[in-house]
Amino acid sequence: MGSKTEGQMNSGAILAALSVGALLISQPASAFGALAVGVPADVARSGFAYGINVNAPTEAMARETALSNCRGTNPNSQVHSQSSQPARALCTVVTTFHHKCAVVAQDPAAGTPGVGWAVAPTLEAATKQAIDNCKATAGESRKQFCARDAYNCDTK
């Protein structure tokens, strides 16, 4: 009584394959990410702003949400603590991406110029590049304080 016939096993395998196929079809084939930044001439004085968006269904939506996050106009986003209105007004999308990670690094002390960002295939690579970019702007006495401030990875 406990054994299954070959037909029962095949129909079970077919049902499982159809279920997986339906799940794959219901997911978006591709997703988009975008990174926006607002960088005034004097970051130490005016701060800077950024916004990251990932897993958006279209590139236009990724760009729009990243800009909204950067400008602080998205009610679901947190405004970066060191952003100022002049920095938020300068927000622009610097890149869009697929299946990559965006990282923003900065010197966390207020009134310092160290900021950097990067997009790379892995979180580790993007973090290293963003911190290196931060160190390049931080100045000799502050570069050791550069650290990852925010990140997000496009996973779909």
Residue pairs with C-beta under 8 A, 6 or more apart in sequence:
4 12
27 156
28 57
28 156
30 98
30 156
31 54
31 55
31 56
31 57
31 98
31 154
31 155
31 156
32 54
32 55
32 56
32 57
32 58
32 59
32 61
32 62
32 96
32 97
32 98
32 154
33 52
33 53
33 54
33 55
33 56
33 62
33 66
33 96
33 97
33 98
33 100
33 102
33 119
33 152
33 153
33 154
34 52
34 53
34 56
34 59
34 62
34 63
34 65
34 66
34 67
34 93
34 95
34 96
34 97
35 50
35 51
35 52
35 66
35 93
35 94
35 95
35 96
35 97
35 102
35 104
35 117
35 119
36 50
36 51
36 52
36 63
36 66
36 67
36 69
36 70
36 91
36 92
36 93
36 94
37 48
37 49
37 50
37 51
37 70
37 91
37 92
37 94
37 104
37 117
38 48
38 49
38 50
38 70
38 71
38 83
38 87
38 88
38 89
38 90
38 91
38 92
39 48
39 87
39 90
39 115
40 46
40 47
40 48
40 84
40 86
40 87
40 90
42 113
43 87
43 113
43 115
43 137
44 111
44 112
44 113
45 111
46 84
46 86
46 87
47 80
47 82
47 83
47 84
47 87
47 110
48 80
48 82
48 83
48 87
48 106
48 115
49 70
49 71
49 72
49 79
49 80
49 83
49 84
49 87
49 88
49 90
49 91
50 69
50 70
50 80
50 83
50 91
50 104
50 117
50 150
51 65
51 66
51 67
51 68
51 69
51 70
51 71
51 74
51 77
51 91
52 66
52 69
52 102
52 104
52 150
52 151
52 152
53 61
53 62
53 63
53 65
53 66
53 69
53 152
54 62
54 102
54 152
54 153
54 154
54 155
55 154
55 155
55 156
56 62
56 65
59 96
62 96
63 93
63 96
65 74
66 93
67 91
67 92
67 93
68 74
68 77
69 77
70 88
70 91
71 88
71 89
71 91
72 79
72 83
72 88
79 88
80 149
80 150
82 106
82 110
94 117
95 102
95 119
97 119
97 154
98 154
99 121
99 154
99 155
100 119
100 120
100 121
100 126
100 153
100 154
101 119
101 120
101 121
101 122
101 123
101 125
101 126
101 151
101 152
101 153
101 154
102 117
102 118
102 119
102 126
102 151
102 152
102 153
102 154
103 117
103 118
103 119
103 120
103 123
103 126
103 127
103 129
103 130
103 148
103 150
103 151
104 115
104 116
104 117
104 130
104 148
104 149
104 150
104 151
105 114
105 115
105 116
105 117
105 127
105 130
105 131
105 133
105 134
105 146
105 147
105 148
105 149
106 114
106 115
106 116
106 134
106 146
106 147
106 149
107 113
107 114
107 115
107 134
107 138
107 142
107 143
107 145
107 146
107 147
108 145
108 147
108 149
109 142
109 145
112 138
112 139
112 142
112 145
113 137
113 138
113 139
113 142
114 134
114 135
114 137
114 138
114 139
114 142
114 143
114 145
114 146
115 133
115 134
115 137
116 129
116 130
116 131
116 132
116 133
116 134
116 135
116 136
116 137
116 146
117 130
117 133
118 125
118 126
118 127
118 128
118 129
118 130
118 133
119 126
120 126
120 129
123 151
123 153
126 151
127 148
127 151
130 148
131 146
131 147
131 148
134 143
134 146
135 143
135 146
138 145
138 146
